[in-house]
Amino acid sequence: MDLMLCRMRGIPLPDGTMVTDDQLSAAIAAAPFIHARLGVAVVKAAVEIAPAEEQRRHEARQSLLHMLEGMAEPVPLLQGTPGE
């Protein structure tokens, strides 16, 4: 983090040297593994769903899929020419 901050602020490192491109690239690559806020956490929770709720969700999904299938059907072309 210090390398990235020094580079963004345009200031030298504590040893007086400026941050090189290679140092910055390495710091960026390592950041998600070193700093918790830069990493992504995945939380898996065991959630129990009542059978009635699962059935309601299944029926809602099926209803939505049925509506979407109807929307995907092509509109029939008009017969004849305009003005007839």
C-alpha positions in Angstrom: 0.0 0.0 0.0 2.8 2.4 0.8 4.3 2.0 -2.6 1.0 2.8 -4.3 0.4 5.8 -2.0 3.9 7.2 -2.6 3.5 6.8 -6.4 0.1 8.5 -6.4 1.4 11.4 -4.2 4.6 11.7 -6.2 6.7 11.4 -3.1 9.8 9.3 -2.5 9.8 6.1 -0.4 11.2 6.3 3.1 14.6 5.3 1.8 14.6 8.3 -0.5 14.1 6.5 -3.8 11.1 7.0 -6.1 8.7 4.1 -6.9 9.6 2.3 -10.1 7.1 0.9 -12.6 8.1 -2.6 -11.7 7.6 -2.0 -8.0 4.2 -0.5 -8.7 3.1 -3.4 -10.8 4.2 -5.9 -8.2 2.3 -3.9 -5.5 -0.8 -3.8 -7.6 -0.6 -7.6 -8.2 -0.1 -8.4 -4.6 -2.6 -5.9 -3.1 -5.7 -8.2 -3.1 -3.7 -10.9 -1.3 -2.2 -8.5 1.3 -4.9 -6.0 2.2 -8.4 -7.3 3.2 -10.3 -4.3 1.7 -8.8 -4.9 -1.7 -9.7 -8.6 -1.8 -13.1 -10.1 -2.5 -14.7 -12.2 0.2 -17.3 -14.9 -0.7 -19.7 -15.9 2.0 -21.7 -19.0 1.7 -24.5 -19.4 4.0 -26.6 -22.4 4.6 -30.2 -21.2 4.2 -33.1 -23.6 4.7 -36.2 -22.9 2.6 -39.5 -24.3 3.6 -41.0 -26.7 1.0 -44.0 -24.5 0.5 -41.7 -21.5 -0.2 -39.6 -23.5 -2.6 -42.8 -24.6 -4.4 -44.0 -20.9 -4.6 -40.6 -19.9 -6.1 -40.7 -22.7 -8.6 -44.2 -21.7 -9.8 -43.1 -18.1 -10.0 -40.1 -19.0 -12.1 -42.2 -21.2 -14.4 -44.8 -18.4 -14.8 -42.0 -15.9 -15.7 -40.5 -18.3 -18.2 -43.9 -18.9 -19.8 -44.4 -15.1 -20.2 -40.9 -14.6 -21.6 -41.5 -17.4 -24.1 -44.6 -15.6 -25.3 -42.7 -12.4 -25.7 -40.0 -14.1 -27.8 -42.5 -15.2 -30.5 -42.2 -13.1 -33.7 -45.0 -10.7 -34.6 -46.9 -11.9 -37.8 -46.3 -9.7 -40.8 -49.1 -7.7 -42.2 -50.6 -9.0 -45.4 -51.2 -6.7 -48.4 -49.9 -3.2 -49.1 -50.5 -0.1 -47.1 -53.7 1.8 -48.0 -55.7 -1.2 -49.1 
